[in-house]
């Protein structure tokens, strides 16, 4: 019996990545004349805007992770495959994945970005990124573990390393995790660790540029900075981190900060894919697309969302769009329409980004929000932030649980989620990961007689 | 500044293990004249009766894990320490832990049991135990991962290994996980994996003895066997597993079953502690106690729950009590009273186990329950099972979420918890685990000048 994806009369759309863009596209292709194959590293869709709240023990991972197979239950002509995509062979219309080759008629790259360490090995080794649910769970464990150890460690030096938290990157993620951790310091530590003076817990937020939230207005940046300083966060602007070694963060100005909790949210780089022509790789490793999200010169291949850049085409956004959920969602929706139009020989619609606004929250009462000419800061912005994010979470159950957690948090900080939880890895899984980490992609399968579904 | 546990005028009770027994004891010592120190490997209390539902994606880990620091918030003269206890030095009234030495006036061992592999190395290496939340999370990941891989694997042989599930041990845990997984096979696989015939998923439940649930009555055993067979579980009685290698389970009768999901719930052995006199180690490595849970000949040391055995003293239970939550809870409650009596020079009360009955569930409609002379099997028993377990879960929030999950499961099997979730380990945590795994317990701390709180 073969379990390959069946050849069909319908043309096959292969979507790489089930984030905001890929998921929207897959949903919009429902009841279309295409066979849809969705490939993702994980078996679930995740909701990046709230990942930092996993790290701060505010919500559980399952509330913002939604299994693809559940999302697409009963969907006809749809195939999900859990795999990593490494390479593309456009001349054969094939992608090479960790589970073998998959052929396509249309290929849509929507694999997003990964953390950018700017080639700095010492930072890459020691820093904790927070790009996905898995990393946030690890960070949560490390944070709670460091608090426990601070009570019993050997020296004052070690204690200060364990209680200093350094966050590098003043974008929305950095600002939000700094706010959440300062609330943990102010409201949770005194109750959970009565024998640990919370004055020993120091939170640093370091930004290389001159302002927090560089993509927002000066007013918003200043409001956020004021909010954070009031909450006791040490905001350091115009400071470059150059190295991390022996539990110390080194700054360019020669100063150092001792810490074992070194959170790196300073930038992203597009997820790489082998064999793409060099001329379509743009700023931040992003794949250059035209106004229809087509990769020029590579037939049948599209790229959407954070992984792509559209330097020309959208008149209001010369040079490219910001890497935001809304851009990916709107591009996914339009591309579904355009792929259908392509098949029918109709003219394609160019992408025009409709800016729905941007927001960032700082703790439980304050946020900043910008919609066209309207700028808000404070409580009303925070309520809007809550509503917008709650609406965007998939599934009624998840909305209810997240809302419940937020309310408990709002009134009492009394959640019971401060758990150091590890999944014990089964030997099977470890073996496979080691195999994947090696250079045997595909070869491993080929050596066992498989040439999957080309 | 010293963060040692302060010396106090009050006598110190050190409790090792925050399971059912240890937690009850700690709670009952509230407002007593003792300083209480609770030591546990994890920072949370877990609820073993529902751990199998984590493995079957029925509930989330956070619903049955409750942080100790939250449980004991605002408690006076109480100290929680996350550590493992290795050794006891009764002549100095000190326990050696992974974070250094801790002195006691009264020591209560309540560290429960670990999985017993009966010295079989091939089984220990390849099998997946399911004794705690962490192992159940790992098993859940492995199960879901194996389903994904079954769709894309190289050979029919490999596919069958991935889809066969072998559970060894016909006690309550084995019966319950077999029931939950057979429901997954019958109701979830057809919806989540439409291209995977669920006839390929085979569930084996292997028991070395002649009946399932050997500690219950023959009627209950037979009811459960009938329920499971009807649900499609292959129940194998009087079969000994001798080995596990190359993805095959070997039985004593010469037959083999191919599987990569080899779940071992076949027995337990008491958590060992070094330096206990040999004469107090009883059956199953359990520590022999008298009718007051005192360890004879070791002054000031008690043992309760699964880690202990009381061969004499309780007239109705000559030879020892069963290793059940109720025994641990009742012993914890009585010991709190007896320690107070000891201090006041009053006569101690001997332990008499009040059997509240035992139950086990098989899927979503059937259970068996026994209370004294009453035996029940079927739907009513199942409803009782639900009520008893829901009542026992700590925290209103957790009760609500578990109830919600159960109802969704009951009506639709439509949860969205089938997530392959790993916490990415921070380098710090890995380093410390490696240190712990080595033989440097305590030495590591001593070499750094710490001699913790003796």
Interface residues (C-beta under 8 A of the other chain):
Chain A: X1 X3 X42 X43 X44 X60 X61 X62 X65 X66 X67 X69 X70 X73 X74 X79 X81 X82 X83 X99 X100 X125 X126 X128 X133 X134 X135 X137 X138 X139 X140 X141 X142 X144 X145 X146 X148 X149 X150 X151 X152 X154 X155 X156 X159 X191 X192 X193 X195 X196 X260 X394 X395 X397 X398 X400 X401 X404 X408 X414 X415 X416 X417 X418 X419 X420 X421 X422 X423 X424 X425 X426 X427 X428 X429 X432 X445 X448 X449 X450 X452
Chain B: X1 X3 X42 X43 X44 X60 X61 X62 X65 X66 X67 X69 X70 X73 X74 X79 X81 X82 X83 X99 X100 X125 X126 X128 X133 X134 X135 X137 X138 X139 X140 X141 X142 X144 X145 X146 X148 X149 X150 X151 X152 X154 X155 X156 X159 X191 X192 X193 X195 X196 X260 X394 X395 X397 X398 X400 X401 X404 X408 X414 X415 X416 X417 X418 X419 X420 X421 X422 X423 X424 X425 X426 X427 X428 X429 X432 X445 X448 X449 X450 X452
